[in-house]
Amino acid sequence: MNNRQFVACKFRSSDARTYTYHNDGEPLAIGDKARVEAPRDEGWVTVEVVAITEAPTFPTKPIIEKAPEPSSDDVQADQEA
Protein backbone atom coordinates (compact mmCIF):
# COMPACT_ATOMS: atom_id res chain seq x y z
CA MET A 1 0.00 0.00 0.00
CA ASN A 2 1.38 3.39 -1.03
CA ASN A 3 0.70 6.27 1.38
CA ARG A 4 2.11 8.94 -0.93
CA GLN A 5 0.11 12.15 -0.72
CA PHE A 6 0.12 14.89 -3.37
CA VAL A 7 -0.33 18.48 -2.26
CA ALA A 8 -0.62 21.83 -4.05
CA CYS A 9 1.45 24.52 -2.34
CA LYS A 10 2.11 28.23 -2.53
CA PHE A 11 5.34 29.96 -1.59
CA ARG A 12 3.41 33.13 -0.62
CA SER A 13 -0.29 33.36 0.15
CA SER A 14 -0.62 36.08 -2.51
CA ASP A 15 0.77 33.78 -5.24
CA ALA A 16 -1.69 32.89 -8.00
CA ARG A 17 0.24 29.78 -9.03
CA THR A 18 0.50 26.57 -7.03
CA TYR A 19 3.19 23.90 -7.18
CA THR A 20 2.51 20.20 -6.66
CA TYR A 21 4.76 18.18 -4.35
CA HIS A 22 4.60 14.63 -3.04
CA ASN A 23 4.63 13.77 0.64
CA ASP A 24 5.66 10.41 2.06
CA GLY A 25 5.76 11.57 5.70
CA GLU A 26 3.23 12.74 8.23
CA PRO A 27 -0.07 13.50 6.48
CA LEU A 28 -0.61 17.15 5.61
CA ALA A 29 -3.83 19.16 5.64
CA ILE A 30 -4.87 22.36 3.92
CA GLY A 31 -3.31 25.28 5.80
CA ASP A 32 -0.31 23.28 7.04
CA LYS A 33 3.18 24.63 6.46
CA ALA A 34 5.79 22.32 4.96
CA ARG A 35 9.46 22.51 4.03
CA VAL A 36 10.62 21.96 0.47
CA GLU A 37 14.00 22.19 -1.23
CA ALA A 38 14.91 25.75 -2.17
CA PRO A 39 16.00 26.60 -5.71
CA ARG A 40 19.69 26.30 -6.56
CA ASP A 41 20.57 24.11 -3.54
CA GLU A 42 20.00 26.97 -1.10
CA GLY A 43 18.63 24.79 1.70
CA TRP A 44 14.87 24.73 2.27
CA VAL A 45 11.91 27.10 2.20
CA THR A 46 8.51 26.96 3.84
CA VAL A 47 5.38 26.64 1.71
CA GLU A 48 1.68 26.53 2.58
CA VAL A 49 -0.51 23.57 1.59
CA VAL A 50 -3.55 24.94 -0.26
CA ALA A 51 -5.03 21.70 -1.64
CA ILE A 52 -4.78 17.92 -1.48
CA THR A 53 -4.63 16.63 -5.06
CA GLU A 54 -4.67 13.46 -7.11
CA ALA A 55 -1.43 12.08 -8.52
CA PRO A 56 -0.35 14.34 -11.39
CA THR A 57 0.87 13.15 -14.79
CA PHE A 58 4.22 14.91 -14.27
CA PRO A 59 7.11 14.24 -11.86
CA THR A 60 6.95 15.97 -8.47
CA LYS A 61 9.53 16.97 -5.90
CA PRO A 62 9.29 15.79 -2.29
CA ILE A 63 8.10 17.56 0.82
CA ILE A 64 11.07 17.45 3.21
CA GLU A 65 8.93 17.59 6.34
CA LYS A 66 5.94 19.24 7.94
CA ALA A 67 7.12 22.56 9.34
CA PRO A 68 6.98 22.73 13.12
CA GLU A 69 4.35 24.97 14.67
CA PRO A 70 5.89 28.19 16.00
CA SER A 71 6.31 28.17 19.76
CA SER A 72 4.80 30.88 21.95
CA ASP A 73 8.33 32.30 22.33
CA ASP A 74 8.63 32.60 18.52
CA VAL A 75 5.26 34.36 18.28
CA GLN A 76 6.18 36.78 21.07
CA ALA A 77 9.56 37.57 19.43
CA ASP A 78 7.79 38.28 16.11
CA GLN A 79 5.37 40.66 17.81
CA GLU A 80 8.22 42.53 19.51
CA ALA A 81 10.23 42.92 16.29
Buried (B, 14 or more C-beta within 10 A) or exposed (E): EEEEBBBBBBBEEEEEEBBBBBBEEEEBEEEBBBBBBEEEEEEEBEBBBBEBBEEEEEEBEEBBEBBEEEEEEEEEEEEEE
